Amino acid sequence: MTTTNLTVNTSNFADLGLIDPLLRALRDEKYETPTPIQAQAIPHLIANRDLLGCAQTGTGKTAAFTLPILQRLAGDPKPVKRGAPRVLVLTPTRELADQIGRSIRTYGRHLRLSHYVVYGGVGMGPQIQALSRGMDILVATPGRLLDLMRQKFAFLDKLEVFVLDEADRMLDMGFITDVKKIISHLPKSRQTLFFSATMPSEAARLSTTILTDPIRVTVNPVSSTAEKVEQKVLFVETKDKEALLLELLKDAGINRALVFTRTKHKANNLAEKLNRSMVRTDAIHGNKSQNARNQALRNFSMGKSRVLVATDVASRGIDVKGISHVINFEMPNEPESYVHRIGRTARAGSSGMAISFCNAEERSILRSIERTIKASISVDDTHPYHSARPAPKGDGGGRGFGFRGGRGNFAPRGGRERFGSRHR
């Protein structure tokens, strides 16, 4: 396996060997400079190498695999086959599938290639019709793809490229059995791209079974946090968390906040209470219909909702510009989830702030997070609901946000957007 994680001096996409229709699409979007994973991965993928990519969300990995795939297909045009795509992108959530579909449409706008997105929670009829017409690229979630395969509407025998995206989240969500069933139907001769934000042992084992002499691209250490995210922890009793959240939201600097809860019930409950307090809020989680999830994301991205309350399962598909704050209303069960949560802010080179509410029972989770990210998270003890319980040793410390007359100053440090890194 060849490993690359060096700084690449490529200053523009033309240096990567991309064809003119793709360069025109990038110029249309005003993307000029490739992100590190794009600069490192694209030349190898154009050369048809397998790839093991260890990269967090927001690093530009979607464009890193989409652009070479489009170039490969454009350079070898073939008639579409009924139900048999040339490329399969397998991803864990509906939102991620839609996001990848949008990227394919954006970058492939000057090419005569077709794609379709399939996932559960919606009717199967239009998906069956699309497969019957055929397409070059199929983006799918595991469960719905298996259903279509069992009913003989989808076939993988003509597949040329297989992309497994967010492998660690696939494992977290219990999709490993479905993924292995799908892999068993793939032709042996293919190009395989394997992406994972973290590399747990089971994901590493899976990668060795499906990759052939891959190039390995690592962008940022595993479980590192976004460089420009300012992180704070507020110790607070459980009963005071809702009041503290409302207090924080008095600060106009929190203009677009993504709030995380552990459960679907809590997400709904918190969204209802915020709306009753005149804070426009939507909730997104696995029990919501696909139309409801799409509408919540649209409201949030267009500024109709100031707050979006989400569970971890839904979080990977949230790709909204300008999230100024991530608020962990409840600490995540696993340290890696913390990394993914706060990665929703400080994207595209901008800055952002992550605020975590931590009760007495969650302090052990906080210590695990700090060990994982290899840093202490500063404690704000100036807020009006600060827990009177002493913080256990090692819980960090530092300056607070500085509440003034009950209003907090929560604006993150300023940052300048970099072109290119907007790619997901």
ABEGO torsion letter per residue (X at the ends): XBBBABBBABABAAAAGBBAAAAAAAAAAGBABBBAAAAAAAAAAAAGBBBBBBBBBGAGAAAAAAAAAAAAAAABBBBBBBGBBABBBBBABAAAAAAAAAAAAAAAAABBBBBBBBBBGBBAAAAAAAAAAEBABBBBBAAAAAAAAAAGABBAAABABBBBBGAAAAAAAGAAAAAAAAAAABBABBBBBBBBABBBAAAAAAAAAABBGBBBBBBEBBGBBBAABBBBBBBBBAAAAAAAAAAAAABAABABBBBBBABAAAAAAAAAAAAAAGBBBBBBBAABBAAAAAAAAAAAAAGABABBBBBAAAAAABBBBGBABBBBABBBABAAAAAAAAAABGBGGBBBBBBBBBBAAAAAAAAAAAAAAGBBBBBBAABAABBABBBBBGAEBEBBAGBBGGBBBABBBBBBBBBGAABX
